[in-house]
Amino acid sequence: MGARPMMSSATPQPAPPAPTSPSWKLAPAVAAQTQALVVTGFGDLPTGRALFLEFRWPADQSGTGWLAALAQVAPITSADPPGGTDPDTQPQTAALAFTAAGLSRMKLPETAAASFARAFREGMFQEDRLRRLGDRRLGAWQEGVIAGGPEWSGNTKLEDLPPGPPGAFDVPHEHLTGDHVQTAVTVHALLLLYARDDAAANAWASQVEQALAPQGVAVVRMLDLLLDVLKQEKFSREHFGFADALSQPFPYDPAAVLVGGQPAVQHPVQGVPLGDFLMGYMDGHHAVSPGPVVPADAVPGGTPADAGLQPSANAEGFFDLGLNGSYMVVRELKQYVAAFWQSMAANAAAITQQDPDSAGIVTADWLAERVVGRDRDGHLLCPAGAKLAPLPDGTPDSNYGFFDTDPRGAGCPVGSHVRRAFPRDALAPTPDQKQTLLAAANNHRILRRGRKFGPPATDPLVDDGADRGLLFMCLNTDIDRQFEFVQQTWMLNPSFATLSDEVDPLVGPAGRMTIRDRPVRRTVLVDTFIKLAGGDYFFLPSLPALRYLAML
């Protein structure tokens, strides 16, 4: 441990006034065409099931009929469903997304498949992408992956990717390089079911499985999803016991996003253009976010216009398959609760042994909060023990900037999970650069829609052997610029901010973490607490796009 000058204990300064808990909606015309998952995580429906589907019909067939069968038992919910979103009138809801391999099995026209973004077409398990995500290097799975390697993916294969004519759309086939790692389980689609209780969720999942089996669609994996929102807290907790799903971006678009019935204005801290989460709208690059297109040719069930698709504004003779859709990143992350808390306790004991004056101050909870960057109730850690006051509705304040609140990381450590996941203005070298760096950080935001799975730990210090974790899901329209950038450049960057040879202490591999404490700089060794069990990139289509896919 070495000494380091500490900043003075100034009172944290919040960001400019902003809505306390922004509640945004899509304009009715947009909402009617968009899956509800884009707008909400269904907090009023605490139980759910994630059904991972494999298409097993003969290779020379398109599987016509399975989406129609699904619509009979689990219609996909729009962001403006009949009867509203009240759980009493809408006691269950569903969302559906596809891997590139799944769309290929459904016989999506090759010209359409070639128009998807390169990241989606290659899939998460292309070797170069696995490397940048920290999952695999030089042919070996890394610490942050379960023993033996992940269990499921879309199993994209390079030879299955459509070529597309040179210069058309995104990247010609001959430029798609790198091996694709295969997994034991293939996932072609992900169906998310949300319900009010376990009994309803179980019955619904069983009904869906029985309806899809005759169509050649098998449920090859299922996770029980849980959202334990306590009314007195107004937020959920993940398995380590910390408040979760805080500090979400706040989309805005003058014609498509509403707050209180009025066009949404840009939030001063969390504001992100809608086009970063929904295709077809202005994005962070001040351009309309691109999406896939389909030829105007008729398919067995009709034409793109029959499904409600609109002519493409950028590709003459094509229809817009991506409008009001998004790319969804899915990663099944197993959490090792006992290992986490045992590590925190061991580090706390080692510190107090070396520094008896820290006894009663440096505890397992104290260290865990600094790994995360917030206290267990979601309040940002600030210098000298100060905290930002909660918002009027009682929720933790997320409308802050690090430059004024805690520029040197004396409260919320520079390398903490919270600070890496969204640095805000923390990387600004001078005060006049704060807004520029905040805007730059917001160019890489993702809209999180994940839920935890598995039973809560009864004793966090005892390994009960149960599978539990987070089914991480996020929406973005530019996988490279958003999700992959966050993972590679912020989370797993060993030189993030002023650090050296340190990565995210919560989701990264084992290593050291620096905590700037008065009057010393403490260094603790953290283990690997979260491991990848499967994942891939999915396309979350609009309702008209789903109708088109049902025609194939």
C-alpha positions as CSV (number, residue, x, y, z in Angstrom):
1,M,0.0,0.0,0.0
2,G,1.3,3.4,-0.9
3,A,0.4,6.9,0.2
4,R,-1.5,9.1,-2.2
5,P,-2.7,12.7,-1.7
6,M,-6.4,12.7,-1.1
7,M,-9.0,15.3,-2.2
8,S,-10.7,17.5,0.3
9,S,-14.1,16.3,1.6
10,A,-16.4,18.7,-0.2
11,T,-20.1,18.4,-0.2
12,P,-21.2,16.5,-3.4
13,Q,-22.7,18.8,-6.0
14,P,-25.6,17.2,-8.0
15,A,-26.1,17.7,-11.7
16,P,-28.6,20.3,-12.9
17,P,-32.2,19.7,-12.0
18,A,-33.8,16.9,-13.9
19,P,-37.0,14.8,-13.7
20,T,-36.9,12.7,-10.5
21,S,-37.8,9.4,-12.0
22,P,-38.4,9.9,-15.8
23,S,-41.2,7.8,-17.1
24,W,-41.1,7.9,-20.9
25,K,-43.5,6.4,-23.4
26,L,-43.5,6.0,-27.2
27,A,-45.9,8.0,-29.2
28,P,-49.0,5.8,-29.9
29,A,-48.3,5.2,-33.6
30,V,-44.7,4.0,-32.8
31,A,-45.8,2.1,-29.7
32,A,-48.3,0.1,-31.6
33,Q,-45.5,-1.3,-33.8
34,T,-42.9,-1.8,-31.1
35,Q,-42.4,-4.7,-28.7
36,A,-43.2,-3.6,-25.1
37,L,-39.8,-4.8,-23.9
38,V,-38.2,-1.7,-25.5
39,V,-40.1,0.6,-23.1
40,T,-40.4,-1.5,-19.9
41,G,-38.9,-4.3,-17.9
42,F,-42.4,-5.3,-16.7
43,G,-41.7,-4.4,-13.1
44,D,-45.3,-5.2,-12.2
45,L,-44.9,-8.8,-13.4
46,P,-42.3,-10.2,-10.9
47,T,-42.0,-13.7,-12.3
48,G,-40.9,-14.8,-15.7
49,R,-39.6,-17.6,-17.9
50,A,-36.9,-17.4,-20.5
51,L,-37.5,-20.1,-23.2
52,F,-34.5,-20.7,-25.5
53,L,-35.8,-22.2,-28.7
54,E,-34.2,-24.4,-31.4
55,F,-35.7,-24.8,-34.8
56,R,-35.6,-28.5,-35.7
57,W,-37.7,-28.7,-38.9
58,P,-36.0,-30.1,-42.0
59,A,-33.3,-28.0,-43.5
60,D,-35.1,-27.5,-46.8
61,Q,-38.2,-26.0,-45.0
62,S,-38.8,-22.6,-43.5
63,G,-40.9,-23.7,-40.5
64,T,-44.0,-21.9,-41.7
65,G,-46.6,-21.9,-39.1
66,W,-44.7,-21.8,-35.8
67,L,-45.2,-18.1,-35.3
68,A,-48.9,-18.5,-36.0
69,A,-49.0,-21.3,-33.4
70,L,-47.1,-19.1,-30.9
71,A,-49.5,-16.2,-31.5
72,Q,-52.4,-18.4,-30.3
73,V,-50.9,-19.0,-26.9
74,A,-48.3,-16.2,-26.4
75,P,-49.0,-13.2,-28.6
76,I,-46.1,-10.8,-28.5
77,T,-47.0,-7.6,-26.6
78,S,-46.8,-4.2,-28.1
79,A,-45.7,-1.1,-26.3
80,D,-49.4,0.1,-26.5
81,P,-51.4,-3.1,-25.8
82,P,-55.2,-3.2,-25.8
83,G,-56.4,-2.6,-22.3
84,G,-53.2,-0.8,-21.3
85,T,-50.2,-2.1,-19.2
86,D,-52.0,-2.5,-15.9
87,P,-51.1,-6.0,-14.5
88,D,-54.8,-6.5,-13.6
89,T,-55.8,-6.2,-17.3
90,Q,-52.5,-7.4,-18.7
91,P,-51.5,-10.3,-16.3
92,Q,-48.9,-11.7,-18.7
93,T,-46.8,-10.5,-21.5
94,A,-44.3,-11.8,-24.0
95,A,-41.3,-10.7,-26.1
96,L,-39.4,-12.5,-28.9
97,A,-36.0,-12.2,-30.5
98,F,-33.9,-14.1,-33.0
99,T,-30.3,-15.0,-33.6
100,A,-28.8,-14.7,-37.1
101,A,-28.8,-18.5,-37.3
102,G,-32.4,-18.6,-36.4
103,L,-33.4,-16.1,-39.2
104,S,-31.3,-18.2,-41.6
105,R,-33.3,-21.4,-40.6
106,M,-36.5,-19.5,-41.2
107,K,-35.3,-18.9,-44.8
108,L,-35.1,-15.1,-44.6
109,P,-34.1,-13.9,-48.1
110,E,-30.3,-13.7,-48.4
111,T,-30.4,-10.1,-49.5
112,A,-32.3,-9.3,-46.3
113,A,-29.9,-11.3,-44.1
114,A,-26.9,-9.5,-45.7
115,S,-28.3,-6.1,-44.7
116,F,-28.1,-6.8,-40.9
117,A,-25.2,-5.2,-39.0
118,R,-21.9,-7.2,-39.2
119,A,-21.8,-7.8,-35.4
120,F,-25.2,-9.5,-35.5
121,R,-24.4,-11.6,-38.6
122,E,-21.1,-12.8,-37.1
123,G,-22.6,-13.4,-33.6
124,M,-21.0,-13.2,-30.2
125,F,-19.1,-16.4,-30.6
126,Q,-16.9,-15.3,-33.5
127,E,-13.3,-15.5,-32.2
128,D,-12.4,-11.8,-32.6
129,R,-15.6,-10.8,-30.8
130,L,-15.0,-13.3,-28.0
131,R,-11.5,-11.8,-27.6
132,R,-12.7,-8.2,-27.3
133,L,-15.4,-9.3,-24.8
134,G,-12.8,-10.9,-22.6
135,D,-14.3,-14.4,-23.0
136,R,-11.7,-16.3,-25.1
137,R,-8.1,-15.7,-26.0
138,L,-5.6,-17.7,-28.1
139,G,-8.1,-20.6,-28.3
140,A,-8.7,-20.8,-24.5
141,W,-11.7,-19.8,-22.5
142,Q,-10.9,-17.1,-19.9
143,E,-11.6,-17.0,-16.2
144,G,-14.9,-15.2,-16.7
145,V,-16.4,-18.3,-18.4
146,I,-17.8,-21.4,-16.7
147,A,-15.6,-24.5,-16.7
148,G,-15.7,-26.3,-20.1
149,G,-16.9,-23.2,-21.9
150,P,-20.4,-21.7,-22.5
151,E,-23.3,-24.1,-22.9
152,W,-25.3,-22.3,-25.5
153,S,-25.2,-19.8,-28.4
154,G,-26.7,-19.2,-31.8
155,N,-24.0,-21.5,-33.3
156,T,-23.5,-19.2,-36.2
157,K,-21.2,-20.7,-38.9
158,L,-19.3,-18.6,-41.4
159,E,-20.4,-20.7,-44.3
160,D,-24.1,-20.0,-43.4
161,L,-23.7,-16.3,-43.7
162,P,-25.2,-14.8,-46.9
163,P,-22.6,-13.2,-49.2
164,G,-24.3,-10.1,-50.5
165,P,-22.9,-8.4,-53.6
166,P,-19.6,-6.5,-53.1
167,G,-20.3,-3.0,-51.8
168,A,-23.9,-3.7,-50.9
169,F,-25.2,-3.0,-47.4
170,D,-22.6,-3.6,-44.8
171,V,-19.7,-6.1,-45.4
172,P,-19.3,-8.5,-48.3
173,H,-19.0,-12.2,-47.3
174,E,-15.3,-12.5,-48.2
175,H,-14.5,-9.9,-45.5
176,L,-16.3,-11.7,-42.7
177,T,-13.4,-13.5,-41.2
178,G,-12.5,-15.6,-38.1
179,D,-13.6,-18.9,-36.7
180,H,-16.9,-19.4,-34.9
181,V,-16.8,-21.3,-31.7
182,Q,-19.6,-23.8,-31.4
183,T,-21.6,-24.8,-28.2
184,A,-23.5,-27.9,-27.3
185,V,-26.8,-26.2,-27.3
186,T,-28.1,-24.1,-30.3
187,V,-30.5,-21.2,-29.7
188,H,-32.4,-19.8,-32.7
189,A,-34.8,-17.6,-30.8
190,L,-35.5,-16.4,-27.2
191,L,-39.0,-16.1,-26.0
192,L,-39.5,-14.2,-22.8
193,L,-42.7,-14.7,-20.7
194,Y,-43.6,-12.5,-17.8
195,A,-46.3,-13.3,-15.3
196,R,-47.7,-12.4,-11.9
197,D,-46.6,-15.6,-10.1
198,D,-44.8,-18.9,-10.5
199,A,-47.9,-21.0,-11.0
200,A,-49.0,-18.8,-13.9
201,A,-45.5,-18.7,-15.4
202,N,-45.1,-22.5,-15.2
203,A,-48.5,-23.2,-16.7
204,W,-47.9,-20.7,-19.5
205,A,-44.4,-22.0,-20.3
206,S,-45.8,-25.5,-20.5
207,Q,-48.6,-24.4,-22.8
208,V,-46.2,-22.7,-25.1
209,E,-43.9,-25.7,-25.2
210,Q,-46.8,-28.0,-26.1
211,A,-48.0,-25.7,-28.8
212,L,-44.5,-25.3,-30.4
213,A,-43.4,-29.0,-30.4
214,P,-45.6,-30.1,-33.3
215,Q,-44.1,-27.2,-35.3
216,G,-40.6,-28.5,-35.0
217,V,-39.6,-25.9,-32.3
218,A,-38.0,-27.3,-29.2
219,V,-37.4,-25.5,-25.8
220,V,-33.8,-26.5,-25.3
221,R,-33.2,-24.4,-22.2
222,M,-35.4,-22.5,-19.7
223,L,-34.5,-20.1,-16.9
224,D,-36.8,-19.0,-14.1
225,L,-36.7,-15.2,-14.0
226,L,-37.3,-13.2,-10.9
227,L,-37.7,-9.6,-10.0
228,D,-38.1,-9.0,-6.3
229,V,-39.2,-5.4,-6.1
230,L,-40.1,-4.4,-2.5
231,K,-42.6,-1.6,-2.4
232,Q,-40.8,0.2,0.3
233,E,-37.6,0.2,-1.7
234,K,-39.0,0.7,-5.3
235,F,-36.1,-1.1,-6.8
236,S,-35.0,-4.7,-7.3
237,R,-31.8,-6.4,-5.8
238,E,-29.5,-8.7,-7.6
239,H,-28.1,-11.8,-6.0
240,F,-25.2,-10.1,-4.2
241,G,-27.7,-8.0,-2.4
242,F,-27.3,-4.6,-4.2
243,A,-30.0,-2.4,-5.7
244,D,-30.2,-3.1,-9.4
245,A,-31.4,-1.5,-12.6
246,L,-30.5,2.0,-11.5
247,S,-29.2,4.8,-13.8
248,Q,-30.9,3.9,-17.0
249,P,-30.6,6.1,-20.1
250,F,-33.5,8.3,-20.9
251,P,-34.4,8.2,-24.6
252,Y,-35.7,11.3,-26.4
253,D,-37.0,12.1,-29.8
254,P,-39.4,15.1,-30.5
255,A,-41.7,13.0,-32.6
256,A,-41.6,9.6,-31.0
257,V,-41.0,9.8,-27.2
258,L,-43.5,11.3,-24.8
259,V,-43.2,12.3,-21.1
260,G,-46.5,13.3,-19.5
261,G,-48.1,13.4,-22.9
262,Q,-45.6,16.0,-24.1
263,P,-42.5,15.5,-26.5
264,A,-39.5,14.4,-24.4
265,V,-36.7,16.8,-24.0
266,Q,-33.1,15.8,-23.5
267,H,-32.3,14.8,-20.0
268,P,-29.2,16.7,-18.8
269,V,-27.4,13.6,-17.5
270,Q,-29.2,10.5,-18.9
271,G,-30.4,11.8,-22.2
272,V,-29.7,9.6,-25.2
273,P,-31.3,9.8,-28.7
274,L,-34.0,7.2,-29.3
275,G,-32.1,6.0,-32.3
276,D,-29.5,4.4,-30.1
277,F,-32.1,1.9,-28.9
278,L,-34.7,1.8,-31.7
279,M,-33.9,1.5,-35.4
280,G,-35.1,4.2,-37.7
281,Y,-34.6,7.3,-35.5
282,M,-31.9,9.8,-35.0
283,D,-29.0,8.3,-33.0
284,G,-25.9,9.5,-31.2
285,H,-24.1,10.1,-34.5
286,H,-26.9,12.5,-35.6
287,A,-27.9,10.0,-38.3
288,V,-30.9,7.8,-38.6
289,S,-29.9,4.4,-37.1
290,P,-29.8,1.8,-39.9
291,G,-31.6,-1.4,-39.9
292,P,-32.1,-4.5,-42.1
293,V,-34.3,-4.3,-45.2
294,V,-36.2,-6.9,-47.2
295,P,-36.8,-7.1,-51.0
296,A,-40.2,-6.0,-52.3
297,D,-40.7,-9.5,-53.7
298,A,-43.6,-11.6,-52.4
299,V,-42.9,-14.4,-50.0
300,P,-45.2,-17.5,-49.6
301,G,-47.5,-15.7,-47.2
302,G,-47.7,-12.3,-49.0
303,T,-45.7,-9.1,-49.5
304,P,-43.8,-6.9,-47.1
305,A,-46.5,-4.3,-47.5
306,D,-49.1,-6.8,-46.5
307,A,-47.2,-7.2,-43.2
308,G,-47.3,-3.5,-42.6
309,L,-43.6,-2.8,-43.4
310,Q,-42.8,0.6,-44.8
311,P,-40.7,1.2,-48.0
312,S,-37.0,1.8,-47.1
313,A,-35.9,5.4,-47.3
314,N,-32.3,4.3,-48.2
315,A,-32.7,1.3,-50.4
316,E,-34.9,1.6,-53.4
317,G,-37.0,-1.5,-54.1
318,F,-36.7,-2.7,-50.5
319,F,-38.9,-2.5,-47.4
320,D,-37.7,-1.5,-43.9
321,L,-37.5,-4.7,-41.7
322,G,-35.6,-2.9,-38.9
323,L,-37.9,0.1,-38.2
324,N,-39.0,0.0,-34.6
325,G,-36.8,-3.0,-33.9
326,S,-33.5,-3.3,-32.0
327,Y,-30.5,-5.6,-31.4
328,M,-30.6,-7.4,-28.1
329,V,-27.4,-8.6,-26.4
330,V,-28.0,-11.6,-24.2
331,R,-25.5,-13.1,-21.8
332,E,-26.3,-15.7,-19.2
333,L,-24.1,-14.7,-16.2
334,K,-23.7,-17.1,-13.3
335,Q,-23.1,-15.3,-9.9
336,Y,-21.0,-17.0,-7.2
337,V,-22.5,-15.3,-4.1
338,A,-20.5,-17.2,-1.5
339,A,-17.2,-16.6,-3.3
340,F,-18.0,-12.9,-3.5
341,W,-18.8,-12.4,0.2
342,Q,-16.0,-14.7,1.4
343,S,-13.5,-12.7,-0.7
344,M,-14.9,-9.5,0.8
345,A,-14.6,-10.9,4.3
346,A,-11.1,-12.2,3.8
347,N,-9.9,-8.9,2.4
348,A,-11.5,-6.9,5.2
349,A,-9.8,-9.2,7.8
350,A,-6.4,-8.8,6.1
351,I,-6.7,-5.0,6.1
352,T,-7.7,-4.7,9.7
353,Q,-4.8,-7.0,10.7
354,Q,-2.4,-4.7,8.9
355,D,-4.2,-1.5,10.1
356,P,-5.9,-2.0,13.5
357,D,-7.4,1.5,13.3
358,S,-9.6,0.3,10.4
359,A,-11.3,-2.3,12.6
360,G,-15.1,-1.7,12.6
361,I,-14.8,0.5,9.5
362,V,-13.4,-1.7,6.8
363,T,-15.8,-4.6,6.8
364,A,-17.0,-7.0,4.1
365,D,-19.9,-4.6,3.3
366,W,-17.5,-1.6,3.2
367,L,-15.4,-3.4,0.6
368,A,-18.3,-4.8,-1.4
369,E,-19.8,-1.3,-1.7
370,R,-16.5,0.0,-3.2
371,V,-16.4,-2.9,-5.7
372,V,-19.8,-1.9,-6.9
373,G,-19.5,1.9,-6.3
374,R,-22.8,2.3,-4.5
375,D,-24.1,1.2,-1.1
376,R,-26.4,-1.7,-0.9
377,D,-29.4,0.5,-1.3
378,G,-28.1,2.1,-4.5
379,H,-26.8,5.4,-3.2
380,L,-23.6,6.6,-4.8
381,L,-20.5,6.5,-2.5
382,C,-19.1,10.0,-2.0
383,P,-16.0,11.4,-0.2
384,A,-16.0,11.6,3.6
385,G,-19.0,9.3,3.9
386,A,-21.4,11.9,2.4
387,K,-24.3,10.7,0.2
388,L,-26.4,12.3,-2.4
389,A,-29.9,12.9,-1.0
390,P,-32.5,10.5,-2.5
391,L,-35.0,11.8,-5.0
392,P,-38.4,13.0,-3.8
393,D,-39.9,9.6,-4.7
394,G,-37.4,7.9,-2.4
395,T,-35.3,6.3,-5.1
396,P,-31.5,6.8,-5.2
397,D,-30.3,9.8,-7.1
398,S,-28.6,8.9,-10.4
399,N,-28.6,12.4,-11.9
400,Y,-25.0,13.3,-10.9
401,G,-21.6,13.9,-12.5
402,F,-18.4,12.5,-11.1
403,F,-16.3,15.5,-11.9
404,D,-17.9,17.7,-9.3
405,T,-19.0,15.0,-6.9
406,D,-15.9,12.9,-6.7
407,P,-13.2,13.7,-9.3
408,R,-10.4,11.6,-7.8
409,G,-12.5,8.6,-6.8
410,A,-12.1,9.1,-3.0
411,G,-15.7,8.0,-2.5
412,C,-16.7,5.9,-5.5
413,P,-13.4,4.2,-6.6
414,V,-12.2,5.0,-10.1
415,G,-12.2,1.4,-11.0
416,S,-15.5,0.5,-9.4
417,H,-18.2,-1.3,-11.5
418,V,-20.6,1.8,-11.4
419,R,-17.9,4.2,-12.6
420,R,-16.7,1.9,-15.4
421,A,-20.2,1.0,-16.6
422,F,-21.0,4.7,-17.2
423,P,-18.1,7.1,-16.5
424,R,-20.3,10.2,-17.1
425,D,-18.0,13.2,-17.0
426,A,-15.3,11.5,-14.9
427,L,-12.8,11.3,-17.7
428,A,-12.9,15.1,-18.4
429,P,-9.4,16.6,-17.9
430,T,-10.6,20.1,-17.1
431,P,-14.0,21.6,-16.0
432,D,-14.7,23.1,-19.4
433,Q,-14.6,19.5,-20.9
434,K,-17.3,18.1,-18.5
435,Q,-20.2,18.4,-20.9
436,T,-18.2,17.1,-23.8
437,L,-17.1,14.0,-22.0
438,L,-20.6,13.4,-20.6
439,A,-21.9,13.5,-24.1
440,A,-19.2,11.2,-25.3
441,A,-20.0,8.7,-22.6
442,N,-23.7,8.8,-23.5
443,N,-22.8,7.8,-27.0
444,H,-22.1,4.3,-25.7
445,R,-25.2,3.7,-23.5
446,I,-27.2,0.6,-23.5
447,L,-30.8,0.1,-22.3
448,R,-30.8,-2.8,-19.8
449,R,-33.6,-5.2,-19.6
450,G,-32.1,-8.1,-17.7
451,R,-33.4,-10.2,-14.8
452,K,-31.9,-12.5,-12.3
453,F,-32.5,-16.2,-12.3
454,G,-32.3,-18.9,-9.7
455,P,-33.2,-18.9,-6.0
456,P,-31.9,-16.2,-3.6
457,A,-29.0,-17.3,-1.4
458,T,-30.2,-18.0,2.1
459,D,-26.7,-17.6,3.6
460,P,-24.4,-15.4,1.4
461,L,-21.3,-17.0,3.0
462,V,-22.3,-20.6,2.2
463,D,-22.1,-22.1,-1.2
464,D,-25.4,-24.1,-1.6
465,G,-24.5,-25.3,-5.1
466,A,-27.5,-23.6,-6.7
467,D,-27.4,-22.0,-10.1
468,R,-28.2,-18.4,-9.9
469,G,-27.2,-15.2,-11.7
470,L,-28.3,-12.6,-14.1
471,L,-29.8,-13.1,-17.6
472,F,-28.2,-9.9,-18.9
473,M,-30.2,-8.3,-21.7
474,C,-29.7,-4.9,-23.2
475,L,-30.9,-3.1,-26.3
476,N,-28.8,-1.1,-28.7
477,T,-28.8,-0.3,-32.4
478,D,-25.0,-0.3,-32.8
479,I,-23.5,-3.4,-31.0
480,D,-19.9,-2.3,-31.8
481,R,-20.3,1.3,-30.6
482,Q,-22.5,0.5,-27.6
483,F,-22.3,-2.9,-25.9
484,E,-18.9,-4.0,-27.2
485,F,-17.4,-0.6,-26.5
486,V,-18.6,-0.6,-22.9
487,Q,-17.3,-4.2,-22.3
488,Q,-13.9,-3.7,-23.9
489,T,-13.0,0.0,-23.4
490,W,-14.5,0.6,-20.0
491,M,-15.1,-2.7,-18.2
492,L,-12.1,-4.7,-19.2
493,N,-9.6,-1.9,-20.0
494,P,-6.6,-2.4,-17.6
495,S,-5.6,1.3,-18.2
496,F,-9.1,2.8,-17.6
497,A,-8.9,6.4,-16.3
498,T,-5.7,6.6,-14.1
499,L,-5.4,2.9,-13.4
500,S,-2.8,0.3,-14.4
501,D,-3.4,-3.4,-14.7
502,E,-6.9,-3.4,-13.2
503,V,-10.2,-4.4,-14.7
504,D,-13.8,-4.3,-13.5
505,P,-13.7,-5.8,-10.0
506,L,-17.2,-7.2,-10.2
507,V,-17.5,-8.7,-13.7
508,G,-13.9,-9.0,-14.7
509,P,-11.3,-11.8,-14.0
510,A,-9.4,-12.1,-10.8
511,G,-7.0,-9.3,-10.0
512,R,-6.3,-6.3,-7.8
513,M,-8.4,-3.2,-7.1
514,T,-7.2,0.1,-5.8
515,I,-9.3,1.9,-3.2
516,R,-8.2,5.5,-2.4
517,D,-8.7,5.8,1.3
518,R,-7.4,8.3,3.9
519,P,-4.5,8.4,4.5
520,V,-3.4,5.5,2.3
521,R,-4.2,3.8,-0.9
522,R,-5.5,0.3,-0.2
523,T,-5.1,-2.5,-2.7
524,V,-7.3,-5.6,-2.4
525,L,-7.3,-8.8,-4.5
526,V,-10.7,-9.7,-6.0
527,D,-11.6,-13.0,-7.5
528,T,-13.9,-14.0,-10.4
529,F,-17.4,-13.7,-9.1
530,I,-19.4,-13.8,-12.4
531,K,-19.0,-16.3,-15.2
532,L,-20.5,-16.5,-18.7
533,A,-22.7,-19.6,-19.3
534,G,-24.0,-18.7,-22.8
535,G,-25.0,-15.8,-24.9
536,D,-25.4,-14.2,-28.4
537,Y,-26.7,-11.3,-30.3
538,F,-30.4,-11.2,-31.1
539,F,-32.7,-9.2,-33.4
540,L,-35.8,-7.9,-31.5
541,P,-38.2,-7.2,-34.4
542,S,-41.1,-4.8,-34.6
543,L,-44.7,-6.2,-34.7
544,P,-44.9,-5.7,-38.5
545,A,-41.5,-7.4,-38.9
546,L,-42.8,-10.3,-36.9
547,R,-45.8,-10.5,-39.3
548,Y,-43.4,-10.6,-42.2
549,L,-41.4,-13.4,-40.7
550,A,-44.6,-15.3,-40.2
551,M,-45.1,-15.2,-43.9
552,L,-41.8,-16.9,-44.8
